Amino acid sequence: MGKRVFVGLSGGVDSALACALLVERGYDVTAIYMRNWSRDLPGFKCPWADELADAERVAVSLGVDLEVWDFEQEYKDTVVDYLVDAYAHGRTPNPDVMCNQTIKFGSFADRAFGQGADFIATGHYARVEQPSEKDGQARLLRAVDEHKDQTYFLWRVGAEVFSRTLFPVGDIRDKAEVRRMCAERGLGVANKPDSDGICFVGPVGIRTFLLDSLERRAGDIVEWETGKVLGHHDGAFLYTVGQRRGLDLGGGPARYVVSTDVDANVVYVTADRNCPGLWCHDLEVEDAHWVSGQPPRKGELLVRTRHTGELRRAVVEPLDAGRARVSFPEPVRTVAPGQSAVFYEGLVCLGGGIVAKSVALG
């Protein structure tokens, strides 16, 4: 009771309910709207002003103060530039992972604690088990709603921040219940659609955003098995492993991207879903981060390689220099370089890393 909480209030359903629950539980709540991006793109007007207006209405209805904190430059430097650079080098990055590390649980957390907050809070679907006397470490747990669980995006945040973090919606069974609870409280956002994809790209799509940021380069689409040129593209950086749509190869069978070579500007594709290049048994991971600060011993863990993707058992071997090797007992779909591999022990998110390479079957 009375503990001071700074809650990130985005104007969406989840953060609105998180803020309401904190007020109801007796916390001293200050709401913060994080202005992370306001640039308009061709065919897309950034909705930040509308989101702020929704956040203001929620704050008024709850009787809490709302402040606007500008993190736009930090966001540009650590999230947008990271995404563009990764694509330019043939990787498929996850900007939400970087946003959580550098902005929401970085700049925002630092400023909040600097102004006297006991806790920060967001509308993420996740849970925290607070430090015990036994080990003194907070632990990040998957949300009750496995379909909405967002620990996949939180693996770069440390236990010291989680020890002062609240996730009020992490214990709620599903999004329908979250919407119902918002409606009951008259917060005015219960029917807002979920935000999908990359927030600052919007409905224009990643292709349009990248062609607005990187130089268009015509190149060949080549059949992986034969080396035959099947078509052409505007830049190998526009494609990712496993992609099927957007190849524009006319009629014939569906084809899938097996790999890209951004230096040679070539995209390799196959019509065979069982093509060895689309399957792997090992992953090489770099830039690993462990929530506790210490890597686990080599052993079997649960591994997730995409948000809401299947949790698969694999042997994870931490190596030196922030690297790790992940070995699956059965072949799995190849993971695009730049994506996250996130490791769990039961419900506990231990950490993760950036996929550097999938060891293909063929």
Secondary structure as a PSIPRED ss2 file (coil, helix, strand):
# PSIPRED VFORMAT (PSIPRED V4.0)

   1 M C   1.000  0.000  0.000
   2 G C   1.000  0.000  0.000
   3 K C   1.000  0.000  0.000
   4 R E   0.000  0.000  1.000
   5 V E   0.000  0.000  1.000
   6 F E   0.000  0.000  1.000
   7 V E   0.000  0.000  1.000
   8 G E   0.000  0.000  1.000
   9 L C   1.000  0.000  0.000
  10 S C   1.000  0.000  0.000
  11 G C   1.000  0.000  0.000
  12 G C   1.000  0.000  0.000
  13 V H   0.000  1.000  0.000
  14 D H   0.000  1.000  0.000
  15 S H   0.000  1.000  0.000
  16 A H   0.000  1.000  0.000
  17 L H   0.000  1.000  0.000
  18 A H   0.000  1.000  0.000
  19 C H   0.000  1.000  0.000
  20 A H   0.000  1.000  0.000
  21 L H   0.000  1.000  0.000
  22 L H   0.000  1.000  0.000
  23 V H   0.000  1.000  0.000
  24 E H   0.000  1.000  0.000
  25 R C   1.000  0.000  0.000
  26 G C   1.000  0.000  0.000
  27 Y C   1.000  0.000  0.000
  28 D E   0.000  0.000  1.000
  29 V E   0.000  0.000  1.000
  30 T E   0.000  0.000  1.000
  31 A E   0.000  0.000  1.000
  32 I E   0.000  0.000  1.000
  33 Y E   0.000  0.000  1.000
  34 M E   0.000  0.000  1.000
  35 R E   0.000  0.000  1.000
  36 N C   1.000  0.000  0.000
  37 W C   1.000  0.000  0.000
  38 S C   1.000  0.000  0.000
  39 R C   1.000  0.000  0.000
  40 D C   1.000  0.000  0.000
  41 L E   0.000  0.000  1.000
  42 P C   1.000  0.000  0.000
  43 G C   1.000  0.000  0.000
  44 F E   0.000  0.000  1.000
  45 K C   1.000  0.000  0.000
  46 C C   1.000  0.000  0.000
  47 P C   1.000  0.000  0.000
  48 W H   0.000  1.000  0.000
  49 A H   0.000  1.000  0.000
  50 D H   0.000  1.000  0.000
  51 E H   0.000  1.000  0.000
  52 L H   0.000  1.000  0.000
  53 A H   0.000  1.000  0.000
  54 D H   0.000  1.000  0.000
  55 A H   0.000  1.000  0.000
  56 E H   0.000  1.000  0.000
  57 R H   0.000  1.000  0.000
  58 V H   0.000  1.000  0.000
  59 A H   0.000  1.000  0.000
  60 V H   0.000  1.000  0.000
  61 S H   0.000  1.000  0.000
  62 L H   0.000  1.000  0.000
  63 G C   1.000  0.000  0.000
  64 V C   1.000  0.000  0.000
  65 D E   0.000  0.000  1.000
  66 L E   0.000  0.000  1.000
  67 E E   0.000  0.000  1.000
  68 V E   0.000  0.000  1.000
  69 W E   0.000  0.000  1.000
  70 D E   0.000  0.000  1.000
  71 F C   1.000  0.000  0.000
  72 E H   0.000  1.000  0.000
  73 Q H   0.000  1.000  0.000
  74 E H   0.000  1.000  0.000
  75 Y H   0.000  1.000  0.000
  76 K H   0.000  1.000  0.000
  77 D H   0.000  1.000  0.000
  78 T H   0.000  1.000  0.000
  79 V H   0.000  1.000  0.000
  80 V H   0.000  1.000  0.000
  81 D H   0.000  1.000  0.000
  82 Y H   0.000  1.000  0.000
  83 L H   0.000  1.000  0.000
  84 V H   0.000  1.000  0.000
  85 D H   0.000  1.000  0.000
  86 A H   0.000  1.000  0.000
  87 Y H   0.000  1.000  0.000
  88 A H   0.000  1.000  0.000
  89 H C   1.000  0.000  0.000
  90 G C   1.000  0.000  0.000
  91 R C   1.000  0.000  0.000
  92 T C   1.000  0.000  0.000
  93 P C   1.000  0.000  0.000
  94 N C   1.000  0.000  0.000
  95 P H   0.000  1.000  0.000
  96 D H   0.000  1.000  0.000
  97 V H   0.000  1.000  0.000
  98 M H   0.000  1.000  0.000
  99 C H   0.000  1.000  0.000
 100 N H   0.000  1.000  0.000
 101 Q H   0.000  1.000  0.000
 102 T H   0.000  1.000  0.000
 103 I H   0.000  1.000  0.000
 104 K H   0.000  1.000  0.000
 105 F H   0.000  1.000  0.000
 106 G H   0.000  1.000  0.000
 107 S H   0.000  1.000  0.000
 108 F H   0.000  1.000  0.000
 109 A H   0.000  1.000  0.000
 110 D H   0.000  1.000  0.000
 111 R H   0.000  1.000  0.000
 112 A H   0.000  1.000  0.000
 113 F H   0.000  1.000  0.000
 114 G H   0.000  1.000  0.000
 115 Q C   1.000  0.000  0.000
 116 G C   1.000  0.000  0.000
 117 A C   1.000  0.000  0.000
 118 D C   1.000  0.000  0.000
 119 F E   0.000  0.000  1.000
 120 I E   0.000  0.000  1.000
 121 A E   0.000  0.000  1.000
 122 T C   1.000  0.000  0.000
 123 G C   1.000  0.000  0.000
 124 H C   1.000  0.000  0.000
 125 Y C   1.000  0.000  0.000
 126 A E   0.000  0.000  1.000
 127 R E   0.000  0.000  1.000
 128 V E   0.000  0.000  1.000
 129 E E   0.000  0.000  1.000
 130 Q C   1.000  0.000  0.000
 131 P C   1.000  0.000  0.000
 132 S C   1.000  0.000  0.000
 133 E C   1.000  0.000  0.000
 134 K C   1.000  0.000  0.000
 135 D C   1.000  0.000  0.000
 136 G C   1.000  0.000  0.000
 137 Q C   1.000  0.000  0.000
 138 A C   1.000  0.000  0.000
 139 R E   0.000  0.000  1.000
 140 L E   0.000  0.000  1.000
 141 L E   0.000  0.000  1.000
 142 R E   0.000  0.000  1.000
 143 A C   1.000  0.000  0.000
 144 V C   1.000  0.000  0.000
 145 D C   1.000  0.000  0.000
 146 E C   1.000  0.000  0.000
 147 H C   1.000  0.000  0.000
 148 K C   1.000  0.000  0.000
 149 D C   1.000  0.000  0.000
 150 Q C   1.000  0.000  0.000
 151 T H   0.000  1.000  0.000
 152 Y H   0.000  1.000  0.000
 153 F H   0.000  1.000  0.000
 154 L C   1.000  0.000  0.000
 155 W C   1.000  0.000  0.000
 156 R C   1.000  0.000  0.000
 157 V C   1.000  0.000  0.000
 158 G C   1.000  0.000  0.000
 159 A H   0.000  1.000  0.000
 160 E H   0.000  1.000  0.000
 161 V H   0.000  1.000  0.000
 162 F H   0.000  1.000  0.000
 163 S C   1.000  0.000  0.000
 164 R C   1.000  0.000  0.000
 165 T E   0.000  0.000  1.000
 166 L E   0.000  0.000  1.000
 167 F C   1.000  0.000  0.000
 168 P C   1.000  0.000  0.000
 169 V C   1.000  0.000  0.000
 170 G C   1.000  0.000  0.000
 171 D C   1.000  0.000  0.000
 172 I C   1.000  0.000  0.000
 173 R C   1.000  0.000  0.000
 174 D C   1.000  0.000  0.000
 175 K H   0.000  1.000  0.000
 176 A H   0.000  1.000  0.000
 177 E H   0.000  1.000  0.000
 178 V H   0.000  1.000  0.000
 179 R H   0.000  1.000  0.000
 180 R H   0.000  1.000  0.000
 181 M H   0.000  1.000  0.000
 182 C H   0.000  1.000  0.000
 183 A H   0.000  1.000  0.000
 184 E H   0.000  1.000  0.000
 185 R C   1.000  0.000  0.000
 186 G C   1.000  0.000  0.000
 187 L C   1.000  0.000  0.000
 188 G C   1.000  0.000  0.000
 189 V C   1.000  0.000  0.000
 190 A C   1.000  0.000  0.000
 191 N C   1.000  0.000  0.000
 192 K C   1.000  0.000  0.000
 193 P C   1.000  0.000  0.000
 194 D C   1.000  0.000  0.000
 195 S C   1.000  0.000  0.000
 196 D C   1.000  0.000  0.000
 197 G C   1.000  0.000  0.000
 198 I C   1.000  0.000  0.000
 199 C C   1.000  0.000  0.000
 200 F C   1.000  0.000  0.000
 201 V C   1.000  0.000  0.000
 202 G H   0.000  1.000  0.000
 203 P H   0.000  1.000  0.000
 204 V H   0.000  1.000  0.000
 205 G H   0.000  1.000  0.000
 206 I H   0.000  1.000  0.000
 207 R H   0.000  1.000  0.000
 208 T H   0.000  1.000  0.000
 209 F H   0.000  1.000  0.000
 210 L H   0.000  1.000  0.000
 211 L H   0.000  1.000  0.000
 212 D H   0.000  1.000  0.000
 213 S H   0.000  1.000  0.000
 214 L C   1.000  0.000  0.000
 215 E C   1.000  0.000  0.000
 216 R C   1.000  0.000  0.000
 217 R C   1.000  0.000  0.000
 218 A C   1.000  0.000  0.000
 219 G E   0.000  0.000  1.000
 220 D E   0.000  0.000  1.000
 221 I E   0.000  0.000  1.000
 222 V E   0.000  0.000  1.000
 223 E E   0.000  0.000  1.000
 224 W C   1.000  0.000  0.000
 225 E C   1.000  0.000  0.000
 226 T C   1.000  0.000  0.000
 227 G C   1.000  0.000  0.000
 228 K C   1.000  0.000  0.000
 229 V E   0.000  0.000  1.000
 230 L E   0.000  0.000  1.000
 231 G E   0.000  0.000  1.000
 232 H E   0.000  0.000  1.000
 233 H E   0.000  0.000  1.000
 234 D C   1.000  0.000  0.000
 235 G C   1.000  0.000  0.000
 236 A H   0.000  1.000  0.000
 237 F H   0.000  1.000  0.000
 238 L H   0.000  1.000  0.000
 239 Y C   1.000  0.000  0.000
 240 T C   1.000  0.000  0.000
 241 V C   1.000  0.000  0.000
 242 G C   1.000  0.000  0.000
 243 Q C   1.000  0.000  0.000
 244 R C   1.000  0.000  0.000
 245 R C   1.000  0.000  0.000
 246 G C   1.000  0.000  0.000
 247 L C   1.000  0.000  0.000
 248 D C   1.000  0.000  0.000
 249 L C   1.000  0.000  0.000
 250 G C   1.000  0.000  0.000
 251 G C   1.000  0.000  0.000
 252 G C   1.000  0.000  0.000
 253 P C   1.000  0.000  0.000
 254 A C   1.000  0.000  0.000
 255 R C   1.000  0.000  0.000
 256 Y E   0.000  0.000  1.000
 257 V E   0.000  0.000  1.000
 258 V E   0.000  0.000  1.000
 259 S E   0.000  0.000  1.000
 260 T E   0.000  0.000  1.000
 261 D E   0.000  0.000  1.000
 262 V C   1.000  0.000  0.000
 263 D C   1.000  0.000  0.000
 264 A C   1.000  0.000  0.000
 265 N C   1.000  0.000  0.000
 266 V E   0.000  0.000  1.000
 267 V E   0.000  0.000  1.000
 268 Y E   0.000  0.000  1.000
 269 V E   0.000  0.000  1.000
 270 T E   0.000  0.000  1.000
 271 A C   1.000  0.000  0.000
 272 D C   1.000  0.000  0.000
 273 R C   1.000  0.000  0.000
 274 N C   1.000  0.000  0.000
 275 C C   1.000  0.000  0.000
 276 P H   0.000  1.000  0.000
 277 G H   0.000  1.000  0.000
 278 L H   0.000  1.000  0.000
 279 W E   0.000  0.000  1.000
 280 C E   0.000  0.000  1.000
 281 H E   0.000  0.000  1.000
 282 D E   0.000  0.000  1.000
 283 L E   0.000  0.000  1.000
 284 E E   0.000  0.000  1.000
 285 V E   0.000  0.000  1.000
 286 E E   0.000  0.000  1.000
 287 D E   0.000  0.000  1.000
 288 A E   0.000  0.000  1.000
 289 H E   0.000  0.000  1.000
 290 W E   0.000  0.000  1.000
 291 V C   1.000  0.000  0.000
 292 S C   1.000  0.000  0.000
 293 G C   1.000  0.000  0.000
 294 Q C   1.000  0.000  0.000
 295 P C   1.000  0.000  0.000
 296 P C   1.000  0.000  0.000
 297 R C   1.000  0.000  0.000
 298 K C   1.000  0.000  0.000
 299 G E   0.000  0.000  1.000
 300 E E   0.000  0.000  1.000
 301 L E   0.000  0.000  1.000
 302 L E   0.000  0.000  1.000
 303 V E   0.000  0.000  1.000
 304 R E   0.000  0.000  1.000
 305 T C   1.000  0.000  0.000
 306 R C   1.000  0.000  0.000
 307 H C   1.000  0.000  0.000
 308 T C   1.000  0.000  0.000
 309 G C   1.000  0.000  0.000
 310 E C   1.000  0.000  0.000
 311 L C   1.000  0.000  0.000
 312 R E   0.000  0.000  1.000
 313 R E   0.000  0.000  1.000
 314 A E   0.000  0.000  1.000
 315 V E   0.000  0.000  1.000
 316 V E   0.000  0.000  1.000
 317 E E   0.000  0.000  1.000
 318 P E   0.000  0.000  1.000
 319 L C   1.000  0.000  0.000
 320 D C   1.000  0.000  0.000
 321 A C   1.000  0.000  0.000
 322 G C   1.000  0.000  0.000
 323 R C   1.000  0.000  0.000
 324 A E   0.000  0.000  1.000
 325 R E   0.000  0.000  1.000
 326 V E   0.000  0.000  1.000
 327 S E   0.000  0.000  1.000
 328 F E   0.000  0.000  1.000
 329 P E   0.000  0.000  1.000
 330 E E   0.000  0.000  1.000
 331 P E   0.000  0.000  1.000
 332 V E   0.000  0.000  1.000
 333 R E   0.000  0.000  1.000
 334 T C   1.000  0.000  0.000
 335 V C   1.000  0.000  0.000
 336 A C   1.000  0.000  0.000
 337 P C   1.000  0.000  0.000
 338 G C   1.000  0.000  0.000
 339 Q C   1.000  0.000  0.000
 340 S E   0.000  0.000  1.000
 341 A E   0.000  0.000  1.000
 342 V E   0.000  0.000  1.000
 343 F E   0.000  0.000  1.000
 344 Y E   0.000  0.000  1.000
 345 E E   0.000  0.000  1.000
 346 G C   1.000  0.000  0.000
 347 L C   1.000  0.000  0.000
 348 V E   0.000  0.000  1.000
 349 C E   0.000  0.000  1.000
 350 L E   0.000  0.000  1.000
 351 G E   0.000  0.000  1.000
 352 G E   0.000  0.000  1.000
 353 G E   0.000  0.000  1.000
 354 I E   0.000  0.000  1.000
 355 V E   0.000  0.000  1.000
 356 A E   0.000  0.000  1.000
 357 K E   0.000  0.000  1.000
 358 S E   0.000  0.000  1.000
 359 V E   0.000  0.000  1.000
 360 A E   0.000  0.000  1.000
 361 L C   1.000  0.000  0.000
 362 G C   1.000  0.000  0.000
